[in-house]
Amino acid sequence: MNLLESMQKRHAVRDYNDEPLTTEQVNTLDEAIAAANAKQGLDIQLIHDVDDAFGGCPTHYGRFKNVHNLIALIGTDSPSNEAILDEKVGHAGQLLALTAVSLGLDTSWVVLHETADHDGAWTLAEGERMPAAIALGHGNRPGRPHRSKPTKELGAVETGDYANAPGWFKRGVEASMLAPSALSKQPFRFTLLADGRTVRAEALEGVQPEIGLGIAKLHFELAAGTDSFVWA
């Protein structure tokens, strides 16, 4: 299963069984995490096969059961803009979530409180923050598709009509419809600028909008192809 197929298949799962991750799954995720950390300057960590992967931390929303595995999305804030870390975490985290789905695992995004005071296996260095995490494992039941905004609310063309936008832009916008976001509000928008190649991606009003934007940008890139456009 490739990442585009994983994008179609991935739905949030919050109830897991006790089946452990395989050695192959752990090794593949470790490699993907190392690559993401090197590319984005993050400190993402994999916690696997523990009793409570949340380390006793309460969740911001959603009820979870039997979470034994977690990808802790950790990094250092930019001195000038905390939102930069949130967007990086969204982009890198969703790539790891899709990788997990391609390995036959179920996943769900989760925001935890009190992550600096926990019984978990992750570590937070001085100045680091954990904006979100990804629960993963083998679900007791399949997830369900989330509701999505229509393309006309997620994509726009600066000059002209969306109906006449190039195919790569439409594919990117349609892929962003599959992007998970807090409360399924999808607080983001993509605009094709007048040059026909530059895309502006914006976070809108909402819960954790920059995380949602990072996730949506990854979906857009995978479907549109990074050779087709440049970010504004």
C-alpha positions as CSV (number, residue, x, y, z in Angstrom):
1,M,0.0,0.0,0.0
2,N,1.4,3.4,-1.0
3,L,0.9,6.7,0.8
4,L,-2.0,7.8,-1.5
5,E,-3.8,4.5,-0.8
6,S,-3.1,5.0,2.9
7,M,-4.7,8.4,2.7
8,Q,-7.9,6.9,1.4
9,K,-7.9,4.1,4.0
10,R,-6.9,6.0,7.1
11,H,-9.7,6.7,9.6
12,A,-9.3,7.6,13.2
13,V,-9.4,4.6,15.5
14,R,-9.4,5.1,19.3
15,D,-10.0,1.5,20.7
16,Y,-7.1,-0.9,20.3
17,N,-6.4,-4.5,21.2
18,D,-3.3,-6.0,22.8
19,E,-1.6,-7.3,19.6
20,P,1.9,-6.0,19.7
21,L,3.7,-4.3,16.9
22,T,6.0,-6.6,14.8
23,T,9.7,-6.1,14.6
24,E,9.3,-5.0,11.0
25,Q,6.7,-2.4,11.9
26,V,8.9,-1.0,14.7
27,N,12.0,-0.8,12.5
28,T,10.2,0.8,9.6
29,L,8.6,3.4,11.9
30,D,12.0,4.1,13.6
31,E,13.5,4.7,10.2
32,A,10.7,7.0,9.1
33,I,10.9,8.9,12.4
34,A,14.7,9.4,12.0
35,A,14.2,10.7,8.5
36,A,11.4,13.1,9.7
37,N,13.6,14.4,12.6
38,A,16.5,15.0,10.3
39,K,14.4,16.8,7.7
40,Q,12.3,19.0,10.1
41,G,14.6,19.4,13.0
42,L,12.2,17.6,15.4
43,D,12.6,15.2,18.2
44,I,9.8,12.7,17.4
45,Q,9.9,9.6,19.6
46,L,8.2,6.1,19.2
47,I,6.8,4.5,22.3
48,H,5.6,0.9,21.8
49,D,4.3,-2.1,23.6
50,V,3.8,-0.4,27.0
51,D,0.8,-0.6,29.3
52,D,-0.3,3.0,28.9
53,A,1.3,4.9,26.0
54,F,-0.3,8.1,27.2
55,G,1.7,8.0,30.4
56,G,-1.4,8.9,32.5
57,C,-1.8,12.2,30.6
58,P,-5.4,13.3,30.0
59,T,-6.6,13.8,26.4
60,H,-7.9,17.1,25.0
61,Y,-10.8,15.4,23.2
62,G,-11.9,11.9,22.3
63,R,-12.1,8.7,24.3
64,F,-9.3,6.2,23.9
65,K,-8.9,2.6,25.0
66,N,-5.9,0.3,25.3
67,V,-3.4,2.6,23.7
68,H,-0.1,0.7,23.9
69,N,1.8,2.5,21.2
70,L,2.4,6.2,20.5
71,I,4.3,8.5,18.2
72,A,5.2,11.5,20.4
73,L,5.5,14.6,18.2
74,I,8.1,16.7,20.0
75,G,10.2,19.7,18.9
76,T,11.5,23.1,19.9
77,D,9.5,26.3,19.2
78,S,10.8,28.9,16.9
79,P,11.9,32.0,18.9
80,S,9.6,34.2,16.8
81,N,6.6,32.0,16.1
82,E,5.2,29.0,18.1
83,A,2.9,28.1,15.2
84,I,5.9,27.0,13.1
85,L,6.4,23.9,15.3
86,D,2.7,23.1,15.2
87,E,2.7,23.1,11.4
88,K,5.9,21.0,11.2
89,V,4.4,18.5,13.6
90,G,1.2,18.3,11.5
91,H,3.2,17.6,8.3
92,A,5.7,15.2,9.8
93,G,3.1,13.4,12.0
94,Q,0.7,12.8,9.2
95,L,3.5,11.3,7.0
96,L,4.2,8.9,9.9
97,A,0.5,8.1,10.4
98,L,0.2,7.2,6.7
99,T,3.3,5.1,6.9
100,A,1.8,3.3,9.9
101,V,-1.4,2.6,7.9
102,S,0.7,1.3,5.0
103,L,2.1,-1.2,7.5
104,G,-1.4,-2.5,8.4
105,L,-1.8,-0.4,11.5
106,D,-4.7,1.8,12.7
107,T,-4.0,5.4,14.0
108,S,-5.5,8.4,15.5
109,W,-4.3,11.9,16.2
110,V,-4.5,12.9,19.9
111,V,-3.6,16.0,21.9
112,L,-2.4,15.3,25.5
113,H,-2.3,17.6,28.4
114,E,0.4,17.8,31.1
115,T,3.0,16.1,28.8
116,A,5.9,17.4,30.9
117,D,4.6,15.6,33.9
118,H,3.9,12.0,32.8
119,D,4.6,8.3,33.4
120,G,5.3,7.7,29.7
121,A,8.5,6.8,27.9
122,W,9.1,10.0,26.0
123,T,11.5,12.7,27.1
124,L,11.1,16.4,26.8
125,A,14.4,18.3,26.7
126,E,14.7,21.9,27.9
127,G,12.7,24.1,25.6
128,E,10.8,21.3,23.9
129,R,7.1,21.0,23.5
130,M,4.7,18.1,22.5
131,P,1.8,19.7,20.6
132,A,0.3,16.4,19.6
133,A,0.8,12.7,19.2
134,I,-0.4,9.7,17.2
135,A,-1.9,6.7,18.8
136,L,-1.4,3.5,16.8
137,G,-1.9,-0.2,16.9
138,H,-4.5,-2.8,15.9
139,G,-8.0,-1.5,16.3
140,N,-10.9,-3.4,17.7
141,R,-13.2,-2.0,15.0
142,P,-12.5,0.0,11.8
143,G,-12.7,3.8,11.8
144,R,-15.3,5.8,10.0
145,P,-14.8,8.5,7.4
146,H,-14.9,12.1,8.8
147,R,-17.1,14.8,7.4
148,S,-15.4,17.2,5.0
149,K,-15.9,20.7,3.6
150,P,-16.6,20.9,-0.1
151,T,-13.7,21.7,-2.5
152,K,-15.1,25.2,-3.0
153,E,-14.4,26.0,0.6
154,L,-11.0,24.4,0.7
155,G,-9.6,25.7,-2.6
156,A,-9.8,28.9,-4.6
157,V,-8.2,30.4,-7.7
158,E,-6.9,34.0,-7.5
159,T,-7.7,34.8,-11.1
160,G,-10.4,32.8,-12.8
161,D,-12.7,30.0,-11.7
162,Y,-11.9,26.8,-9.7
163,A,-13.6,24.7,-12.4
164,N,-10.8,25.8,-14.8
165,A,-7.9,25.2,-12.3
166,P,-5.2,22.7,-13.5
167,G,-5.7,19.1,-12.6
168,W,-2.8,19.0,-10.1
169,F,-4.4,21.8,-8.1
170,K,-7.7,20.0,-8.0
171,R,-6.1,16.7,-7.0
172,G,-4.3,18.5,-4.1
173,V,-7.5,20.2,-2.9
174,E,-9.4,16.9,-3.1
175,A,-6.7,15.1,-1.1
176,S,-6.9,17.8,1.5
177,M,-10.6,16.8,2.0
178,L,-9.2,13.6,3.5
179,A,-7.0,15.4,6.0
180,P,-8.0,14.9,9.7
181,S,-8.3,18.0,11.8
182,A,-9.5,18.8,15.3
183,L,-13.3,18.3,15.5
184,S,-13.2,17.8,11.7
185,K,-13.4,21.5,11.2
186,Q,-10.6,21.6,8.5
187,P,-9.4,25.1,9.3
188,F,-7.3,25.7,6.1
189,R,-7.6,27.0,2.6
190,F,-5.4,26.6,-0.6
191,T,-5.3,29.4,-3.2
192,L,-3.7,29.1,-6.6
193,L,-2.1,32.5,-7.3
194,A,-2.2,34.4,-10.6
195,D,1.1,32.9,-11.9
196,G,-0.7,29.5,-12.1
197,R,2.1,27.7,-10.2
198,T,2.3,29.3,-6.7
199,V,0.0,28.0,-4.0
200,R,-0.8,29.9,-0.8
201,A,-1.8,27.7,2.1
202,E,-3.5,29.4,5.1
203,A,-4.6,28.4,8.5
204,L,-8.0,29.6,9.4
205,E,-9.8,30.1,12.8
206,G,-10.2,26.8,14.7
207,V,-8.7,24.4,17.2
208,Q,-5.0,23.7,16.5
209,P,-5.3,25.2,13.1
210,E,-1.6,25.1,12.3
211,I,-1.4,21.4,13.0
212,G,-4.4,20.9,10.7
213,L,-2.6,23.0,8.0
214,G,0.5,20.9,8.2
215,I,-1.5,17.7,7.8
216,A,-3.4,19.2,4.8
217,K,-0.3,20.5,3.1
218,L,1.2,17.0,3.2
219,H,-2.0,15.6,1.6
220,F,-1.8,18.3,-1.0
221,E,1.8,17.6,-1.8
222,L,1.3,13.8,-2.2
223,A,-1.6,14.2,-4.5
224,A,-0.5,17.3,-6.6
225,G,3.1,16.3,-6.8
226,T,5.8,18.7,-5.5
227,D,7.1,19.2,-9.1
228,S,3.8,20.8,-10.1
229,F,3.9,23.9,-7.8
230,V,5.7,26.0,-5.2
231,W,4.4,27.2,-1.8
232,A,4.0,30.9,-1.4
